[in-house]
Each structure stands twice: as C-alpha cells, then as structure tokens.
Amino acid sequence: MAELVQRYLDHILAEHTEVADGALADYIPELAAVDPEGFALSLTMADGYTYESGDAACEFTIQSISKPFTYALALDQIGCAAVDAAIGVEPSGEAFNEISVDSATKMPKNPMINAGAIAAVSLIPASSPDARFALIRDFYSDFVGRRLELDDEVYRSEKATGSRNRAIGYMLQSFGVLDDDPDEVLDVYYRQCSLRVTATDLATMGATLARGGVHPRLGRVTTATVIKRTLSVMVTCGMYDAAGDWVSAVGLPAKSGVGGGIVAVLPGQLGIGVYSPRLDRNGSSVRGVRVCRSLSEQLGLHFLTVRRDSLATLRNVYEPQERVRVYEVHGDLLFSGAEQVVRIVEGECDLFDVAVLDVSRVDDIDEAARSMLAALGTQLRASGRQGFLVDPDAAVIRADNDQGAGRFSGVDDALAAAREWTRDRSL
Ligand code: GLN
C-alpha cells in the first residue's frame, strides 16, 4: 500500500522541481561543479522511521550545517560557561562570512557565522589538528549513525581559495579569541565543512537533535542541555540574516549550508533534510527554503504551534470481532500523531478487513491530521478493505461531506456496520 506521508513528500518535491532560481556557490570553485538539478527531501520521525523523496542517496558537502554540531561538541566537551566566554549568542544580521566581532565584547557574535564557527573549532580540546578533526568527525557520525567521509576535492578547493576565512582567523587571533595557530584551526574548519552527507543523513541528524541528543536507533550522543542551547542558536541565527523571516514563516530550528543542504528540526518529533544546490543571496538553498516552508504550512510543523498534549496518539488497539480492529486515538492530533496512526494502521492492514478508527476522544485536530485520517479511509477502501470512523463530533470528516457514509457516532454502530459489510462481501 502506498504510504500517505510518502505521497505528501513526493508531491511537495514535485511542486518545487520547476524552481530554477538562485545560483551554485562558486567562491569555492569545486562547489560550482555539482549538478544544479539535484533535489532530495528526507524526513526522519522521532522513532527513526525515515521517508525519502528524490535523490536521497546523493552526497554533498555539509558546509555550514557543520556549525551547530561543532558548537554542540564544544559545549559537550568544555561546558557552557567556557564556550560563552569565547562566542556570543546574538543574531548578527550580517552575512555568514562577515569579517566582524561584537563591538563591545570583541567576540564572534554567534556560532552560526564563520567567525563563531572557526572559534568553536578552536575550543575542541585535542592535542593536534588531526585529533581535533577526528573528534569532530566522530561526533557528527554519531548523530548520523554512519561514518562520514571527507570530500578531498572540496576541502582542497576551499583551502586554496579561503582568503576571507583566513582574514577572519587572523582577526580572531588579534582579539585573543583564538589561542591556536589560525591556519591550523582553519584547516580543521575546512575539513569539517567538506564532510559528505545525504539528505537522509541530515534528517537523521535533525531527529537526533529533535530527541534531545539521543539517536533514534543508537542511543545518546550528547546531553539534553547541550541540545537545548544548540537548538536555541539555530532558531535565532541558523538562517543568517533571514532568521526572523524564517522563524515567522517556517518556525523550525534550522541550519543551511552553501553545499545546498538544510537541516530543520521539530523538537520532540522529527528531523528534516533537504538538498538542492542553487542558493539565494544569503547562501541558503532556494528550493530547500521553499520546501521547508511548504512542509511547515501543509503539515502544521511550526514549533510554536501550541497543543495541549503532544503525546496524543494511539491509546488502545483491540479486536472485538474477527478481522475487525479498533484503533482508539486520544488527545490533540497534529502531523506527527496522525503519521503514527496512519503508519501503524497501514502496517497492520494484513490483520484486518475493517479498521475502525475511534477519534471520539480526540480533543483538537489540525488540517494536516484531518486530511491524513480522511485519506486513510479512502486508501483502505481502495485496497478492498473498509475504514470506519467513530467520529460523533465530525472532527475528521465534516457532517456535510459525502464521505460521511463511513462515519459513526459510536463504536457499537461501527461494529454493526462492519458485520454487515463483511457479510455482504462474503455473499
Ligand atoms: N565552508 C564555507 C565557508 O566557510 C561554509 C559557508 C556556508 O555554508 N555558509 O565559507
């Protein structure tokens, strides 16, 4: 059975395929050599289940999406106070590669611009640049759940042309922010930016952030305190000088990179990875930004959407009659809750002829969840099964809708209809 969420993602990708605005990054010559049409979207739920659409296996360099992760590693290794003594947390309103520090503190304004990211590299305690890079690579790899590899060409290309970052490195040294040799710190920074990832890797990294530092399958990578701080700077500074617009319109902590990737996080619920290498003037993927915006709007993912019970979902599943299963849903239902219900019902469809979805104890439901549950019924019918809804208040299917035929006001009515349907079918 085709999955509903999968179709949503394919649809959102298709909606943006024609978008050709923006341009490849060319200030790192090797980045201008990629296929501009590459396009991928992945979604990893908190339990690790992953949806992929487009070129999900296509690898690209992580670039600035590395910044929150190195910042997290610095927090993890030396603690918040020591990190705060070197890097601020204020949005800069400047370009990512601005040669600037805070005028009062003489520190980089935040860890999401190059100045702050280079400073963060220098905070990772290690005996040599190689040892420092090894720590960074291992830490990112733990977020992904596989070992990330270096793109040697991109690394050399950036190192050979990195005057801007060299200027930032020496400026930081002059203000006493960098204790180590700036060229050695920059070499590690270029290597971290040149690690190769896929959209699915980013979605998994996002899911690990969403779970407060716990990889969905492999367990804890870092502490919830580290992640709270990391997500905070992603909210305020992750999308550079477009951060305000991003928070209002999309409302997901996120980070973009000039390699064309974006990672976005819905805390507690899911991680998103998008890839499309044509960039806007801020250095963020044009299609990536638009896809995130559509996802957030269509699936109701804004992180400040207030709900009463984020744990709302399937409370009870039982089989009162042979090959009839009742799924009882409680609480407030948004995208992630509906995704879970749909996935479980789809996954168990061999066990029943009739699924009765009891939403009579659902308090509140948003548009995305409503259309997913309504589509589930249609999909079950299309596969020769039956989907009935116990929905006395017409929460999912409006009373005047022609799909109202599958809607009942009590479980007993639905079970009687199920018996009738099964009998008719066997005649
Ligand atoms: N490596 C790139 C740089 O330092 C990263 C920039 C980015 O992705 N915004 O210029």
Boltz pocket constraint, residues with backbone or C-beta under 6 A from the ligand:
constraints:
  - pocket:
      binder: B
      contacts: [[A, 62], [A, 63], [A, 64], [A, 65], [A, 96], [A, 97], [A, 114], [A, 158], [A, 165], [A, 189], [A, 190], [A, 193], [A, 256], [A, 257], [A, 258], [A, 259], [A, 282], [A, 283]]
      max_distance: 6.0
